[in-house]
Structure formats: C-alpha cells, structure tokens
Amino acid sequence: MHWFWRATIAVVVSFLIWTAINVVFARMLSGSAFRNVPLQIGLSLVRCATPLVIFGLLTRWCTPVRIPPGHCQKCGYNLTGNVSGVCPECGEKI
C-alpha cells in the first residue's frame, strides 16, 4: 500500500475516532474554557499523535515480509547445506 493511502486512512480513522470521543465527552468538555485547560491540552496532544500512531501501525502491518533466497518460503528456515529437498523445520518441499 502506498504511503499516501496509509496517511489518508490514518487521518480519516483518527477523525472518526475523535468525533466519537467528542460526542461521548461533550458534556465534560462543555462549560468554562479555563476550567478544562489541562484536559484540553492533553486531549490536543493525543489528538495530534493519533494519526501518527495509526500511520505507523498501517506501515508495520502492510509491509510484506521478504524471505531471502536460500530460506524456506513457508517458514523462513535457513536451508544452507540442505540436500534432502525438504525443509527440516516445517516439512515443505523445496
């Protein structure tokens, strides 16, 4: 998945998450603006970090695992020196 689409998904998902949180906590956040300053600062920091965390998770999950040559394509076991034609770890035919 291209980085642009991961970033777009991260922004949209974080927007949906924070919209739901704002709906749930609307009563707590209403009232005097000065009374809730520490809470608003904390929520703003978390709100800014949410797309970055989601982007990082998507990047981690969407990056394919590349098994190097000379390793079993099923389990990744190093087959250097194996002449049997079968992976000793998982039994996959080579």
N, C-alpha and C positions, 0 to 999 in steps of 0.2 A: 504494500500500500504506500503510495507516495506521501511524502511529509505534509504536503498541503492538505490532503484529505484527512490525515490524522489530526492536524491542527484544527481543521474545520469541525470535525467530530468532537474534539476536546472542548472547543468553545461552545458548541451547541449543547452538549451534555451538561457542562458546568452551568450554562444559562438555565437549563431546565431544573437542575438540582437547586440552584439558588432561588429560582422563582418559587419552587415548592417550599423551601425553607422560609422565604419571606412571607408566604401565605400562612404558614404554621405559626411563626413568631411575630406576626403583625401586631398583636396586642402588646407583647412585651416591648417591642421597639417603638410603639407609639408613645406620645406624651412629650415631655420636655426633652429637647435635643441635648441639653447639657447633662442631664441625669444619666444618660446611657452612653457617654463618650467612650469609656474604656471598652464597653461591649461593642460599640460600632467600629472602633479601631481594630479590635481583634477580629471581628467578622470581615472587615475590609481586607485585612491581611490574608485571611483564609480564602476569601473570595478571589483574590489575585493569584493565589497559589493553586487553586483548584484546576484551572486549565492546564497548568504546567504538569501537575501530577497525572492527570488523565492522559496528556500527550506522552509522557514518559511510559505509562503503562501500555498504551497502544503501541508505542515503538518497540517495547520489550516483547509484547505478545505477537506482533505482526512480522517480526524479523525472522526469516526462516533459518533453521539450524542447518549449517552446511557440514556434512560429514566428509572429511578429507579422503583422498584416494588411499587405498590400502587398508581401509577400515570397512567393517561390515556396514552395509547400507541400512540394515534394520536396527541394530543396537549400538553401532559405533565402535565396536571392539577392534583393537589393533590386530590385523591379520598378518603382520610381518612374519615371514618364515612358515606360514601355514601352507601345507601341501595337500591336506586332506580334501579340500574343496567344500568343507562345511565349517561354519563358524562354531567354535567350541563354546561360546557363550550362550547363543540363542538357537543354534541348530539350523540357521538359514543356509541354503545352498549358495555357494559363491559363483 
